[in-house]
Amino acid sequence: MSVLAIVVLIAWQLIVNSSLSLKQFGLKFFYGSSWDPVSGDFGALPFVYGTIVSSILALVIAVPLSVAAAVFITEMCPGWLKTPLSFLMELLAAIPSVIYGLWAIFILAPILRQFVEPFLSKFFGWTGLFSGPTYGIGMLAAGVILAIMIVPIISSITREVMTAVPSQQREAVLALGATRWEMIRIAVLRNSRTGIIGGIILGLGRALGETMAVTMVIGNRPEIAKSLFAPGYTMASVMANEFTEATDNLYLSAIVEIGLALFILTLIVNIIAQALVWASTRGMPARAQA
Amino acid sequence: MSNGNQTLGVQRISLRRRIANHLVTYSALGASVLVIVPLVAIFGYLLMKGIGSINWAFLTQIPKPVGEPGGGMGNAIVGSAIILLIASCFGIPLGIGAGIFLAEFGRNKFGNIVRFTSDVLNGVPSIVVGIAVYGLVVVTQKHFSALAGGVALGIMMIPTVARSTEEMLLMVPRTIREAAWGLGVPQWRTTLSVTLKTASAGVITGTMLAFARAAGETAPLLFTAFGNQFWNWNVNQPTAALPLQVFVYAISPFDEWHRQAWAGALVLIILIVAAVTAVRIVTSRGMYRGAA
């Protein structure tokens, strides 16, 4: 009961505290791209852009890796490796985000600056995505660190859904003469499709709201740049950086409105994810009984 | 005859399929290795960079001004402990209460709504919780405080505790409950001293995981507990916290502070890993007991 009250209370707080900027800017808040606290002009587009791009970048990196790792753990690896491997993955999920950020600033960003970014700009510079000076810190670093953070989430849910596939399905496909990969593709991946997508969306929800690690490496510049090397800004990190600096009421309520938007965004994403995960894990035993 | 069939069977798997099979096997192996690499790298660097700066002074002293060597995070460790204590006092009973409700009386529409809301709350970004608590506690109190930080972390703990409590309670066989009812024990007493007690190992596990997660949270503390450079024992005053201190030091331009950030991170991770591992040991032992 209290849970319900708390969610309502959070939503109510966000709405009340952002009412000033809600009234002042209306919908323009989300497509205006100037963020000027001095003259009192606020548009959240650069932050929305940064949040979405960094999260999508993280998904592009994390999804293939985490699904492949889950396939390896559930279907291929010898029994004695299974427990330590999944334990290590759990450990990866337990590391606080501020420690990811610390590691990203001092280790990951220099690696990106010295090796990865020059390589990318040399071979893929023509796409326009990998051009400009290489700072190390920027959108790419944020995407990579987010990817590392959401791999355990996607991977553990994928593992769960794959384990729920009845082993008769696997045996049936193998008996038809399939190789192991064909068995995995036909019996396992196809049956756990919905659940895997649910896990991916849950990971997306986490990436959207992640604050500390991203704030530490994204560069914090409210600008929309095509190159992934350029610094950006996300909704969560603008709140972290500027909330305590916000002096007048309009500034404060503009930041709270970003919080409200982020709240609604993650709400939608999570609802979709929950629905998908429930559908695939709860549907399973029912079908087996029938 | 049988020999011929066997050779035929082997040949039927074409080269293309065999190559695809091997390719997938090795790329899956490669992906798993790649996923583990950051973990090893993070722990390796934490140990390498942090261990040198950890000493008695680091654990017991307050930060020194920039430029002066020495100093430590003693106040941040104590501050984290205070905030987590408040969060636990507030979050764990509420979480367990909600879990009991969901497991024992939640097989209906209202239960489903609560279950769903708790999943939603689990997905709310921690920084948004921080902003809401700022509005609720900090604005009404007119200043930052450990209390506000505790409330924010407590809210973060509730959904995890609630869902794991529910799951554990549902695993308790119905016959045990019926045995208690058969002895004339009222429902509330059954729930508290029979069902909850049977499930206690699992409930403790969930609680510890929630605690570990809250211990590492930084974002909601930015504008609730706020941080403090000095000792503070008053829950109504701004208070330092370990993850917060690590963040502030990490983004600072000073080498000395960077060293301290690594050391603080190492202390934090040791505490968290100890908690998670302890949980792991307790649960695996519980499973053996259950099997025996």
Interface residues (C-beta under 8 A of the other chain):
Chain A: M1 S2 V3 L4 I6 V7 L9 I10 Q13 L14 V16 N17 P64 L65 S66 A68 A69 V71 F72 I73 M76 C77 L85 F87 L88 M89 E90 L91 L92 A94 I95 P96 S97 V98 I99 Y100 G101 L102 W103 I105 F106 I107 I148 V151 S155 G177 T179 R180 W181 E182 I184 L202 G205 R206 L208 G209 E210 T211 M212 M216 A236 M239 A240 F243 T244 I255 V256 G259 L262 F263 T266 L267 V269 N270 I271 A273 Q274
Chain B: G9 R12 I13 R17 R18 A20 N21 L23 V24 T25 S27 A28 L29 G30 A31 S32 L34 V35 I36 P38 L39 A41 I42 Y45 L46 K49 L94 G97 A98 F101 I113 V114 F116 T117 S118 D119 V120 L121 N122 G123 V124 P125 S126 I127 V128 V129 I131 A132 Y134 G135 L136 I155 I158 P159 A162 L209 A212 R213 A215 G216 E217 T218 A219 L222 F223 F226 P243 V246 F247 A250 I251 H258 A261 W262 A265 L268 I269 I272 V273 V276 R280
